Amino acid sequence: MDGYSLFIFVLMIVGLLIGIFSGYYLFIVLGGLGLIFGYLFWSETVINLLTTSAFTAIQNYTMLAVPLFIFMGNIMEKSGLAHKIFHSLSILLGRIKGGLAVAALLISLLFAASTGIVGATVVTMGLLFLPAMLERKYDVKLATGVISSGGTLGILIPPSIMLIVYGPLAQISVGQLFYAVLVPGILLGFVYIIYVLIIAHVKPGTAPAIPEEELAQYTLKDKLIGVLHILPIAVIILSVLGSIWFGIAPPTEAAALGSLAAMVVALCYGKLNFKVLKETLYNTLQTTSMIYAILFMGTFFVSVFMRLGGGDVVEQAFTSLPFGKWVIFALMLLVVFILGLLMDWVASILIIVPIFTPIALSLGFDPIWFAAMICIMYQTSFITPPFAPALFYLKGVAPKTVKTSDIMNGAWPFVFLQLLVLVLCAIFPQLILWLPSKIIG
C-alpha cells in the first residue's frame, strides 16, 4: 500500500469527521475539503473538476426524477388521504390489541409506495397517529417506534429518492433496483406488524384495544367506506411502478406520471388550490436544492478522494483481509451502518458506492443483490442516533410530554428488526432477485 496515499486518506477522513461534528452544513464540509486537498496535493485545475462535477450531476437524466417524486410526495401529504384511511382502519382493527399501531404501519406501507420522502411521511404520521395512540394509553416508546420506523419505509420501498441516487452511481438500472427492494421493503413492514402484535399480546397494557362501546357507534358502512380511499393510492402506485414494470416508461417519466396522478387525487379531494400548490413547489425546491447541493459537493469530494488514491487504499485494505467474502461483506455493511450514524445518506452513498461496488464485483456478489443489501442497511441510518433524522422529525411534531429519550429508546427494537430482514435477504437472495428478473424491457 502506497504510504503517501495512506497519509492523504487518513487526513481526508479525519478532516471529514471534524467537519461533520463541527456542525457546518455537510455540502460545505465536502466541497471545502475537496478544494483544500485537491489544491494542496493534486493541482490548481481542481476548480475545473468542481464545475465538471456540478454539470455531470445536472446532466444526469435519471436524476430528474428526484424533484418529480418529491413533488408527488408533498402533494400526497396535502391530500388528506392518510387521515381518512387511518380513521377507517382504526375502526376495523380497533378490537385487536395493537390495532391502532397496525393501522399506522399499514398506512405507512401504502404511503411508502407513493412517496419517497421520509420527512413528509414521518411528520404526517406523527401529527395524525401519535396523539391517537397516546390517547388510547399506548406505551410511548412503542408508539413513537412505530411512527418513526414506519415513516422511513418510503426511503426503501419505491419510488425512493435514495434508489434514484444509488442506481446511476453503481451503473445499475433504477427500475431493476426499484423492484429489487420492493419485496424486502414490504417484508420489513410486515415484520414490524408481527412484532407489534406479539408485544401487544405479551404486554397487553402497552397497546390496548379500543373499547367495544366506542366501536359500537360505527356501522358497517362507516367501517368500509374509508377503505375505498385506498384506491387513489393504488392508482398512484400503479402509475409509477406499473409503468416501469410493463416497460411503458423509465423511472424519470414514471415520476412525471406519478406527479400527475397525485395532482388529480388532490384535485378530487378538493385539496389542490393555489396555496397548496405554492407550498408544495416551495417544499419541493427546498428539498431538491438540499439533495443537489450535497450531490454536487459530494461528487466533487469523492472525485478528489479517488484521484488522490483514497479508493485504492480502501480497496486494498478490504481485499487483503485474511477472511472469506462474507466476512468482508459484513465489514462493508458495518461501515455503511457507522456512516449512517454520522452523516446524511446522500453524502454517505456518494462515498461508499464508487469504492464498495468494484470490491463486491471482485468478490463475486450479484450487483443488484449487493446494491439492495446496502440500501436495506441504509434504512437503519434514519432511526439510529446521533444523526437519526426520522427521530428528530417526530420530536418536532410530538406532544410536549413525549421525551427525546423515549423516541430514541423506542426506535432500537425496530433497528434490530431491520437487521433481521437484512439477514433473511442474505440467506434467501431470491427475496431481492426474483422481481427484477421479471421486468419487461
HELIX and SHEET records of a PDB file:
HELIX    1   1 GLY A    3  SER A   22  1                                  20    
HELIX    2   2 LEU A   26  PHE A   41  1                                  16    
HELIX    3   3 VAL A   46  ILE A   58  1                                  13    
HELIX    4   4 TYR A   61  LEU A   64  5                                   4    
HELIX    5   5 ALA A   65  LYS A   78  1                                  14    
HELIX    6   6 LEU A   81  LEU A   92  1                                  12    
HELIX    7   7 GLY A   99  ALA A  112  1                                  14    
HELIX    8   8 VAL A  118  LEU A  128  1                                  11    
HELIX    9   9 LEU A  130  GLU A  135  1                                   6    
HELIX   10  10 VAL A  140  GLY A  151  1                                  12    
HELIX   11  11 THR A  152  ILE A  155  5                                   4    
HELIX   12  12 ILE A  161  ALA A  170  1                                  10    
HELIX   13  13 VAL A  174  VAL A  202  1                                  29    
HELIX   14  14 PRO A  204  THR A  206  5                                   3    
HELIX   15  15 GLU A  212  LEU A  215  1                                   4    
HELIX   16  16 LEU A  220  ILE A  225  1                                   6    
HELIX   17  17 GLY A  226  HIS A  229  5                                   4    
HELIX   18  18 ILE A  230  ILE A  237  1                                   8    
HELIX   19  19 LEU A  238  GLY A  242  3                                   5    
HELIX   20  20 SER A  243  TRP A  245  1                                   3    
HELIX   21  21 PRO A  251  CYS A  268  1                                  18    
HELIX   22  22 PHE A  274  ARG A  307  1                                  34    
HELIX   23  23 GLY A  310  THR A  319  1                                  10    
HELIX   24  24 LYS A  325  LEU A  342  1                                  18    
HELIX   25  25 TRP A  345  SER A  362  1                                  18    
HELIX   26  26 PRO A  367  TYR A  378  1                                  12    
HELIX   27  27 GLN A  379  PHE A  382  5                                   4    
HELIX   28  28 PRO A  389  VAL A  397  1                                   9    
HELIX   29  29 THR A  404  ILE A  427  1                                  24    
HELIX   30  30 GLN A  430  LEU A  433  1                                   4    
HELIX   31  31 PRO A  436  LYS A  438  5                                   3    
END                                                                             
